[in-house]
Amino acid sequence: MNQTTSKYQLTKNERDALFFLVYLYMRIGKINEAKVILKSLKKACPDELRTGKYLAAIALENEDADAALAQLKPYLDRSEIKSLDAPLLLMQAKCLWMKGQEDESRQIISEYLIMTGENRCP
């Protein structure tokens, strides 16, 4: 048995409850507590997609653009980003802006607007 496999697997309801707790911790500013849960979830459920998204949000909250971009990379490197993941483009744009890459940031925002249908004429 390797380190990431355990006899007990978290159910979807258990994972949902933990992510709700992470969300609540983030809302009340208890970022370190949220991070502890997320790091544990990452080990226990490596295939859970939400973990990296929340870790990216925490890194962005801590103004660590490089760490946020590293967490976003697996979601944004796909050939096609799902519309559900469109907000991740805004996170990416903010990271790029923080790094002084304004032109790249604007391009990502344009992609976001196209994806969400906001870039249409009235």
Sequence and secondary structure as in RCSB ss.txt:
>XXXX:A:sequence
MNQTTSKYQLTKNERDALFFLVYLYMRIGKINEAKVILKSLKKACPDELRTGKYLAAIALENEDADAALAQLKPY
LDRSEIKSLDAPLLLMQAKCLWMKGQEDESRQIISEYLIMTGENRCP
>XXXX:A:secstr
  TT  S    HHHHHHHHHHHHHHHHTT HHHHHHHHHHHHHH TT THHHHHHHHHHHHTT HHHHHHHHHHH
HSSSS  GGGHHHHHHHHHHHHHTT HHHHHHHHHHHHHHHT SS  
